[in-house]
Amino acid sequence: MFADVSSPVLVTGATGNVGRPLVASLRAMGVPVRPASRRGTDPDGAAFDFGVPETWPAAFDGVTALFLVRPPHLANVARDMVPSLVEARRRGVRHVVLLSVQGADRVPVLPHARLERWLRASGMAWTFLRPSYFDQNLSTVFAADIRDHDRILVPAGAGRTAFVDAVDVASVAAAVLREPGLHRGRSWSPTGREALTWSEVARTISEVLGRSVTYRDPGVLGYFRHARTDLGMETAMAATTTVIHASARLGVAKHLTDDVRRVTGREPLSFRSFVDRERAAWERPGA
């Protein structure tokens, strides 16, 4: 059945790579949506912070479905996120769609895995989205390395990684939230069309930009130091991304699915289309 059109969907992380297109998709479908962010700048939205209980009542009021995004800096989910979810349940939230991560069912130490375990036992309905590696990491986290140094440094070896465009993940989330009853207790793993080596990723970016971008594997410890020192990640985030990238060298990050097509009815976007669309992130001023 369709979502209750009188009840808004609360979208956390509404200004992020998935949240922003998700809000647009839900609105295009005619589904009421309440975008939530720390600043609450959307006129139909709410200021919301997992660590500020004063923001919870207005955000959760009248909401039955929640799109849940873990902020990267919140690694201790039991302390930093669960109290707000307990309040959400108390106030009538009945279905949570969690933006998880590929491998959360196999790597129990990941924060996403801990959230999944809590939601399974929460009494609320749940749907887990476990997307593969976001294309958008290249235009955000690694943008400066590519733009300023013509390099990509990740500890993936020669392994392949299944990439996915966040726009496709948002489309899957929108379809789930439009008819949540069809997806109760289900896990979807949206991926793109291709599992690429990081050398292939660098080659595609090079072709679009018209200059050479190279991939180099700094090793696990070298990447961790790079993430902490050069990319400015906090320790927990650096450790999480180290595990995610290192999984490629073990051959466990290359799995492709047809979940985007199964849920949305269309094929996922190509990696090349993402690079064409986001090329400004890597172009040098005045070039």
matplotlib code that plots the C-alpha trace (Angstrom):
import matplotlib.pyplot as plt

x = [0.0, 1.1, 2.4, -0.1, -0.2, -1.2, 2.0, 5.3, 8.4, 11.2, 14.5, 17.6, 20.8, 18.5, 21.3, 23.6, 24.4, 21.4, 19.1, 18.9, 17.8, 15.6, 13.7, 13.2, 12.0, 9.5, 8.1, 7.8, 5.9, 3.5, 4.7, 4.8, 8.4, 10.0, 13.7, 15.8, 19.2, 21.2, 20.3, 16.8, 16.9, 14.2, 10.8, 9.0, 11.8, 13.0, 16.2, 17.4, 20.5, 20.8, 22.7, 20.2, 17.0, 15.3, 15.2, 13.5, 9.8, 9.3, 11.1, 9.2, 5.7, 3.2, 5.9, 5.4, 8.3, 11.9, 14.9, 17.9, 21.4, 24.3, 26.4, 30.0, 31.3, 28.9, 30.7, 29.2, 25.6, 24.4, 25.3, 24.9, 21.9, 19.8, 18.3, 16.8, 15.4, 13.8, 12.1, 11.1, 9.5, 7.7, 6.3, 4.8, 7.5, 6.7, 9.0, 12.7, 14.6, 18.3, 21.0, 23.5, 26.6, 27.5, 29.0, 27.2, 25.8, 29.4, 31.4, 29.7, 32.1, 30.8, 28.6, 26.0, 25.9, 25.2, 22.3, 20.9, 21.0, 19.3, 16.6, 15.9, 15.1, 13.4, 9.8, 9.7, 9.4, 12.7, 14.3, 18.0, 19.7, 23.2, 24.6, 28.0, 30.7, 29.4, 30.7, 30.3, 33.2, 35.4, 33.8, 33.8, 36.3, 38.9, 38.2, 41.2, 43.6, 42.4, 42.1, 45.4, 47.6, 46.2, 46.1, 43.8, 45.2, 43.2, 44.4, 42.4, 45.2, 44.1, 40.7, 37.5, 34.9, 31.2, 30.4, 27.0, 25.6, 23.9, 21.2, 20.3, 20.4, 18.0, 15.6, 15.6, 14.9, 12.1, 10.4, 10.7, 9.3, 6.4, 5.2, 7.0, 4.8, 6.2, 9.7, 9.2, 12.0, 13.9, 17.5, 18.4, 21.9, 21.9, 24.9, 25.8, 26.5, 30.3, 32.8, 35.9, 39.5, 40.8, 43.2, 40.1, 38.5, 41.6, 41.7, 38.0, 38.5, 41.7, 39.8, 37.1, 39.4, 42.0, 44.9, 46.5, 45.1, 46.9, 46.0, 48.4, 47.9, 49.6, 48.8, 46.5, 48.6, 49.7, 46.1, 45.1, 47.8, 46.8, 43.1, 43.9, 46.6, 45.8, 42.0, 41.3, 39.2, 38.6, 40.1, 36.8, 36.0, 39.5, 39.4, 36.0, 37.1, 40.3, 38.2, 35.9, 38.7, 40.8, 37.9, 38.4, 41.9, 40.3, 37.9, 34.7, 33.8, 33.0, 29.6, 26.9, 23.2, 20.2, 18.4, 18.2, 16.2, 14.1, 13.0, 12.8, 12.1, 15.1, 18.8, 21.4, 23.4, 26.9, 30.1, 31.1, 27.9, 28.7, 32.2, 30.8, 28.3, 30.7, 33.8, 33.7, 34.7, 38.2, 38.8, 41.4, 40.4, 41.3, 42.1]
y = [0.0, 3.6, 5.7, 7.7, 11.0, 12.9, 11.9, 13.5, 11.4, 12.7, 12.7, 13.0, 14.1, 16.1, 18.3, 15.3, 13.4, 11.0, 13.2, 16.1, 14.1, 12.0, 15.0, 16.1, 12.7, 12.4, 15.8, 14.9, 11.8, 13.9, 12.3, 14.8, 15.2, 16.9, 17.6, 17.5, 19.0, 20.7, 24.2, 23.4, 25.8, 24.1, 26.0, 22.7, 21.1, 20.9, 21.6, 18.3, 17.0, 13.5, 14.9, 17.7, 16.3, 19.8, 19.3, 16.0, 16.8, 19.2, 16.8, 13.6, 15.2, 13.4, 11.3, 7.6, 6.9, 7.9, 7.9, 7.5, 8.6, 8.2, 11.3, 10.2, 11.6, 9.6, 6.2, 5.3, 4.8, 3.4, 6.6, 9.2, 8.0, 5.3, 7.8, 9.8, 6.6, 5.5, 8.9, 8.6, 5.2, 6.7, 9.5, 7.2, 6.4, 3.0, 2.4, 3.3, 3.1, 3.0, 4.1, 1.4, 0.2, -2.8, -5.4, -4.4, -7.9, -9.3, -6.8, -6.5, -3.8, -1.2, 1.4, 0.7, -3.0, -1.9, 0.3, -2.6, -4.9, -2.3, -1.7, -5.4, -5.6, -2.3, -3.3, -0.9, -2.0, -1.5, -1.6, -1.5, 0.1, -1.2, 0.6, 0.0, 2.6, 6.1, 7.8, 11.0, 10.1, 11.2, 14.6, 15.3, 13.4, 12.9, 16.1, 18.1, 15.2, 14.9, 18.6, 19.7, 16.6, 14.6, 11.5, 9.0, 7.3, 4.3, 0.9, -1.1, -2.8, -4.1, -5.2, -4.1, -1.9, -1.8, 1.9, 3.5, 7.0, 8.5, 9.7, 6.0, 5.3, 8.2, 6.8, 3.4, 5.1, 7.2, 4.1, 2.3, 5.3, 5.7, 2.1, 1.1, -1.9, -3.6, -3.4, -4.2, -6.4, -6.2, -5.3, -3.8, -3.4, -0.7, -0.8, 0.7, -1.1, -1.6, -3.0, -0.9, -1.1, 2.2, 2.5, 2.4, 5.1, 7.3, 6.6, 7.7, 10.9, 11.6, 11.2, 13.6, 16.2, 16.0, 15.6, 12.6, 11.5, 8.5, 5.9, 4.8, 2.3, 3.7, 0.5, 0.3, 2.2, 4.7, 5.4, 5.8, 8.4, 10.1, 10.2, 11.6, 14.1, 15.2, 14.5, 15.7, 12.7, 12.0, 8.7, 6.7, 7.9, 7.2, 3.7, 3.0, 4.2, 2.2, -1.0, -0.1, 0.6, -2.4, -4.7, -4.2, -5.8, -8.9, -9.2, -8.6, -5.1, -6.1, -7.6, -6.1, -6.3, -5.4, -3.9, -0.4, -1.8, -4.1, -1.3, 1.7, 0.0, 1.7, 0.9, 2.6, 5.5, 4.8, 5.9, 7.9, 9.9, 10.8, 12.0, 14.1, 15.6, 16.3, 17.3, 20.8, 19.3, 18.4, 21.3, 23.8, 27.5, 29.3, 26.0]
z = [0.0, -0.5, 2.3, 4.3, 2.3, 5.4, 7.3, 6.2, 5.8, 7.9, 5.9, 8.0, 6.2, 3.8, 2.5, 1.7, -1.5, -1.0, 1.0, -1.4, -4.5, -2.2, -1.0, -4.6, -5.7, -2.9, -3.6, -7.3, -6.3, -4.2, -0.9, 2.0, 3.2, 6.1, 5.4, 8.5, 8.9, 11.7, 10.4, 9.2, 6.3, 4.2, 4.7, 5.1, 7.1, 10.7, 12.5, 13.8, 15.7, 17.0, 20.0, 20.9, 22.4, 22.2, 18.4, 18.4, 19.2, 16.2, 13.9, 14.9, 15.3, 13.1, 11.4, 10.8, 8.3, 8.8, 6.4, 8.7, 7.8, 10.2, 10.3, 9.6, 12.9, 15.0, 15.5, 18.9, 17.7, 21.0, 22.8, 20.0, 17.9, 19.7, 22.3, 19.4, 17.8, 21.0, 21.1, 17.5, 18.3, 21.3, 19.2, 16.5, 14.0, 12.7, 9.7, 9.5, 6.1, 7.0, 4.7, 5.6, 3.7, 1.6, 3.8, 7.0, 7.2, 7.1, 9.2, 12.6, 13.9, 11.4, 13.0, 10.3, 11.4, 15.0, 13.8, 11.8, 14.9, 17.0, 14.4, 14.0, 17.8, 18.0, 17.2, 14.4, 10.8, 8.9, 5.4, 4.9, 1.9, 1.6, -1.4, -2.9, -3.1, -3.8, -7.0, -5.0, -2.7, -5.6, -6.0, -2.2, 0.0, -2.8, -4.8, -3.6, -4.2, -7.7, -8.4, -6.8, -7.1, -10.0, -7.8, -6.1, -3.0, -1.6, -0.3, -2.8, -4.7, -8.1, -6.7, -8.3, -6.6, -7.4, -7.8, -7.5, -8.1, -5.0, -7.4, -8.0, -4.2, -3.7, -6.3, -4.6, -1.2, -2.7, -4.1, -0.8, 1.2, -1.3, -0.6, 2.6, 3.2, 0.2, 1.6, 5.2, 6.6, 3.3, 2.5, -0.9, -2.2, -4.9, -7.2, -10.5, -13.8, -13.3, -10.9, -11.6, -10.6, -9.3, -12.2, -14.5, -12.3, -12.7, -16.5, -16.9, -14.9, -17.0, -20.2, -19.2, -17.7, -20.5, -18.1, -16.4, -13.0, -11.5, -8.9, -6.2, -3.4, -0.3, 1.7, 4.7, 7.2, 4.6, 3.7, 7.3, 7.9, 4.7, 5.7, 9.1, 8.1, 4.5, 4.2, 7.8, 8.9, 12.5, 13.7, 13.6, 10.1, 8.9, 10.3, 8.7, 5.3, 5.6, 6.1, 3.2, 0.7, 1.8, 1.2, -2.5, -2.4, -0.9, -3.7, -1.6, -3.0, -6.6, -6.2, -8.6, -8.2, -10.3, -7.3, -8.8, -11.7, -9.6, -7.3, -9.6, -13.0, -14.7, -15.2, -13.0, -14.2, -15.6, -13.9, -17.0, -16.8, -13.2, -14.1, -17.0, -14.7, -11.8, -13.7, -12.2, -8.8, -10.2, -12.6, -11.6, -11.4, -14.6, -16.5]

ax = plt.figure().add_subplot(projection="3d")
ax.plot(x, y, z, "-o")
ax.set_aspect("equal")
plt.show()
